[in-house]
Amino acid sequence: GEVWKDGQLVHRFPVVAGSARRSCDPETKQWYYINATPLMHANMLYVEYNPYWNVPMRIEQEDYIEKINADPTWLETHGFEYYTENGHTILRQLPGDNNALGRVKFIFPNPHSTFLHDSPQKRFFKYPIRAFSHGCMRVWEPLKLAEILLKLDGQWYDGIATEIEDFQTRRIVFKNRFDVFIDYFTVRVDDAGLVYFLSDPYHYVKDALNPPTAKQLQCKPSEKKFIPRTSLQQGGDDVGSDETTGVD
């Protein structure tokens, strides 16, 4: 990722993007990349320190619900809770060192509920091909990025660095709407003019040059049974969260 101002590069940082995991679409019966980070242009609205992570229903079903139902203490032990607002109950992770969003997130509203955020899983940044998330982009040294953006916006003050150590959620709305562009390049030129040929994890370039056949795209959806929340763990209605809550 990069930050630019008036045609000048201000900051460059590694990111971890959505994984190249394929899934079978139950409606089209075709393969697609379920976690692919979507390409877009949006405007960054705010930065939030010590965020909650609202767990999308898909991730709750795939990764958490069986553990929660099996162990009455799992939520408290792992820093999660069920939270109900306006009659809608979601699973969310409390702010803390182990929060999936880390210490800060950067929100630019978009139809995909994708955003930038910190991550406690620093090991993934060491890989040359960093496609491991559920769709959002994990940021290397996110507190530094937040400081840079807030300074550009005229809202940074030194006290922020110590204030956020209390793990209380703080949101700072930007005065300026920073443009966010998410693109997909398989070739780039560095500052010295050297050309690099990069990976194509979602096969966008490969499929454009050699489109897959209908047979290759065809798949058979697997039966996925919805696992309801038990009354012991629920604490509200049983509709669960949805993809609008954001993905990791």
C-alpha positions as CSV (number, residue, x, y, z in Angstrom):
1,G,0.0,0.0,0.0
2,E,1.1,3.6,-0.5
3,V,0.1,7.1,0.6
4,W,0.5,9.9,-1.9
5,K,0.0,13.7,-1.5
6,D,0.3,16.2,-4.3
7,G,2.0,13.7,-6.6
8,Q,4.6,12.7,-4.0
9,L,5.0,9.4,-2.3
10,V,4.6,9.9,1.5
11,H,4.6,6.4,2.9
12,R,4.7,2.8,1.6
13,F,3.6,-0.3,3.6
14,P,3.1,-4.0,3.1
15,V,-0.4,-5.4,3.3
16,V,-2.0,-8.9,3.6
17,A,-4.9,-9.2,1.2
18,G,-7.7,-11.7,0.7
19,S,-6.8,-15.4,0.2
20,A,-7.1,-17.2,-3.1
21,R,-9.5,-19.8,-1.6
22,R,-12.1,-20.9,-4.1
23,S,-15.7,-21.7,-3.2
24,C,-18.7,-23.1,-5.2
25,D,-21.4,-20.5,-5.7
26,P,-24.7,-22.3,-4.8
27,E,-26.7,-20.2,-7.2
28,T,-24.5,-20.1,-10.3
29,K,-22.8,-23.5,-9.6
30,Q,-19.5,-21.9,-10.6
31,W,-16.2,-21.6,-8.8
32,Y,-15.3,-18.1,-7.5
33,Y,-12.7,-16.6,-5.1
34,I,-14.8,-16.1,-1.9
35,N,-12.1,-14.1,-0.1
36,A,-10.7,-12.1,-2.9
37,T,-10.2,-8.4,-1.9
38,P,-12.6,-6.4,-4.1
39,L,-11.2,-3.7,-6.5
40,M,-12.7,-0.3,-5.9
41,H,-12.4,3.4,-5.4
42,A,-13.8,4.7,-2.1
43,N,-13.3,7.6,0.3
44,M,-11.8,7.0,3.8
45,L,-14.2,8.3,6.4
46,Y,-12.6,7.6,9.8
47,V,-10.0,5.8,11.8
48,E,-10.9,3.8,14.8
49,Y,-8.6,2.8,17.6
50,N,-9.2,-0.3,19.7
51,P,-12.1,-1.5,17.5
52,Y,-14.6,-4.3,18.1
53,W,-14.6,-6.9,15.4
54,N,-18.2,-7.7,14.3
55,V,-17.9,-11.3,13.1
56,P,-19.7,-11.9,9.8
57,M,-22.2,-14.8,9.9
58,R,-20.1,-16.9,7.4
59,I,-17.1,-16.7,9.6
60,E,-19.1,-17.3,12.8
61,Q,-20.5,-20.5,11.2
62,E,-17.2,-21.7,9.7
63,D,-14.8,-20.9,12.6
64,Y,-16.6,-20.3,15.9
65,I,-20.2,-21.5,16.4
66,E,-19.3,-25.1,17.2
67,K,-16.7,-24.1,19.8
68,I,-19.1,-21.6,21.4
69,N,-22.0,-24.1,21.6
70,A,-19.7,-26.8,23.0
71,D,-18.2,-24.6,25.8
72,P,-20.2,-22.2,27.9
73,T,-17.0,-20.4,28.9
74,W,-15.6,-20.0,25.4
75,L,-16.8,-16.5,24.8
76,E,-15.4,-15.0,28.0
77,T,-12.2,-17.0,27.7
78,H,-11.5,-15.8,24.2
79,G,-12.7,-12.2,24.5
80,F,-15.9,-12.5,22.5
81,E,-19.5,-11.6,23.3
82,Y,-23.0,-11.6,21.7
83,Y,-24.2,-8.1,21.4
84,T,-27.8,-7.1,20.6
85,E,-28.8,-3.7,19.1
86,N,-32.1,-2.8,17.4
87,G,-33.2,-6.4,17.8
88,H,-30.3,-7.8,15.9
89,T,-27.7,-9.9,17.6
90,I,-24.1,-10.3,16.4
91,L,-21.0,-12.1,17.6
92,R,-18.2,-9.6,18.2
93,Q,-14.7,-9.7,19.6
94,L,-13.7,-7.2,22.3
95,P,-10.9,-4.7,21.8
96,G,-7.5,-6.1,23.0
97,D,-4.2,-7.5,21.9
98,N,-5.7,-10.6,20.3
99,N,-8.5,-8.8,18.5
100,A,-8.5,-9.8,14.8
101,L,-8.5,-6.1,13.8
102,G,-5.6,-5.3,16.1
103,R,-5.3,-1.8,17.5
104,V,-6.8,0.2,14.7
105,K,-9.0,0.1,11.6
106,F,-9.5,2.4,8.7
107,I,-13.0,2.7,7.3
108,F,-13.9,3.7,3.7
109,P,-17.6,2.7,3.3
110,N,-18.2,0.4,0.3
111,P,-20.7,-2.3,-0.8
112,H,-18.2,-5.0,0.1
113,S,-17.7,-4.0,3.8
114,T,-13.9,-4.1,3.2
115,F,-11.4,-2.0,5.1
116,L,-7.8,-1.7,6.2
117,H,-6.8,-2.9,9.7
118,D,-4.1,-4.0,12.1
119,S,-3.6,-7.7,12.9
120,P,-2.1,-9.7,15.7
121,Q,-0.9,-12.3,13.1
122,K,2.3,-10.6,12.1
123,R,3.9,-13.7,10.7
124,F,2.0,-13.4,7.4
125,F,3.8,-10.3,6.4
126,K,7.1,-12.2,5.9
127,Y,5.8,-14.0,2.9
128,P,6.4,-12.6,-0.7
129,I,2.8,-13.5,-1.7
130,R,0.5,-12.2,1.1
131,A,-3.0,-13.6,0.4
132,F,-4.3,-14.9,3.7
133,S,-7.3,-12.8,4.9
134,H,-11.0,-13.2,4.5
135,G,-11.1,-10.1,2.2
136,C,-10.0,-7.1,4.2
137,M,-6.4,-5.8,4.1
138,R,-4.1,-6.2,7.0
139,V,-1.6,-3.3,7.4
140,W,2.0,-3.5,8.5
141,E,2.7,-0.8,11.2
142,P,-0.9,0.4,11.2
143,L,-0.4,2.9,14.1
144,K,2.2,4.6,12.0
145,L,-0.2,4.8,9.1
146,A,-2.9,6.2,11.4
147,E,-0.5,8.9,12.6
148,I,0.5,9.8,9.0
149,L,-3.1,10.2,7.9
150,L,-4.1,12.2,11.0
151,K,-1.2,14.5,10.5
152,L,-2.2,15.0,6.9
153,D,-5.7,15.8,8.1
154,G,-4.5,18.2,10.8
155,Q,-5.9,16.1,13.7
156,W,-2.8,14.4,15.2
157,Y,-1.6,15.2,18.7
158,D,1.1,13.3,20.7
159,G,-1.4,12.3,23.4
160,I,-3.1,9.8,21.1
161,A,-0.2,7.4,21.4
162,T,-0.7,7.0,25.2
163,E,-4.5,7.5,25.3
164,I,-5.2,4.4,23.2
165,E,-3.3,2.2,25.7
166,D,-6.5,1.9,27.8
167,F,-8.1,-0.3,25.1
168,Q,-11.2,2.0,24.9
169,T,-12.7,2.4,21.4
170,R,-12.0,5.9,19.9
171,R,-13.2,7.0,16.5
172,I,-11.7,10.1,14.7
173,V,-13.6,11.2,11.7
174,F,-11.4,12.7,9.0
175,K,-12.0,16.3,7.9
176,N,-10.8,15.4,4.4
177,R,-12.0,12.4,2.6
178,F,-8.9,10.5,1.5
179,D,-9.3,8.7,-1.8
180,V,-8.7,4.9,-1.5
181,F,-7.9,3.0,-4.7
182,I,-7.6,-0.8,-4.6
183,D,-6.1,-2.1,-7.8
184,Y,-4.6,-5.4,-9.0
185,F,-1.2,-5.3,-10.7
186,T,1.0,-8.2,-11.8
187,V,3.7,-5.9,-13.1
188,R,5.3,-3.0,-11.4
189,V,8.3,-0.6,-11.8
190,D,10.2,0.3,-8.6
191,D,11.8,3.6,-7.7
192,A,15.0,2.7,-9.6
193,G,13.2,1.8,-12.8
194,L,13.5,-1.9,-12.4
195,V,10.5,-4.0,-13.6
196,Y,9.0,-6.7,-11.4
197,F,6.6,-9.4,-12.5
198,L,4.4,-10.3,-9.7
199,S,2.0,-13.2,-8.8
200,D,-1.5,-13.5,-10.1
201,P,-3.3,-15.1,-7.0
202,Y,-6.8,-14.6,-8.3
203,H,-5.9,-15.7,-11.8
204,Y,-7.4,-12.5,-13.2
205,V,-4.6,-12.1,-15.8
206,K,-4.4,-15.8,-16.5
207,D,-8.1,-16.1,-17.1
208,A,-8.2,-13.0,-19.3
209,L,-5.4,-14.4,-21.5
210,N,-6.8,-18.0,-21.5
211,P,-10.4,-17.9,-20.3
212,P,-11.5,-21.1,-18.5
213,T,-14.1,-23.2,-20.2
214,A,-17.7,-23.6,-18.8
215,K,-16.8,-27.1,-17.7
216,Q,-13.7,-25.9,-15.8
217,L,-15.9,-23.3,-14.0
218,Q,-18.6,-25.7,-13.2
219,C,-18.9,-27.1,-9.6
220,K,-21.3,-28.9,-7.3
221,P,-22.2,-26.9,-4.2
222,S,-21.7,-28.8,-1.0
223,E,-24.5,-29.0,1.5
224,K,-23.8,-26.7,4.4
225,K,-26.0,-27.1,7.4
226,F,-26.7,-23.9,9.4
227,I,-25.7,-24.4,13.0
228,P,-28.0,-22.4,15.3
229,R,-26.8,-20.7,18.5
230,T,-27.7,-22.5,21.7
231,S,-30.0,-20.6,24.1
232,L,-27.2,-20.7,26.7
233,Q,-24.8,-18.7,24.5
234,Q,-27.2,-16.5,22.6
235,G,-28.2,-13.5,24.7
236,G,-30.6,-12.2,22.1
237,D,-32.4,-13.2,18.9
238,D,-30.9,-15.9,16.6
239,V,-30.6,-14.0,13.3
240,G,-26.8,-13.7,13.6
241,S,-24.6,-11.1,12.0
242,D,-24.2,-10.6,8.2
243,E,-21.6,-9.6,5.8
244,T,-22.3,-5.9,6.3
245,T,-20.4,-6.1,9.6
246,G,-17.1,-6.3,7.8
247,V,-14.7,-9.1,7.1
248,D,-11.2,-9.8,8.3
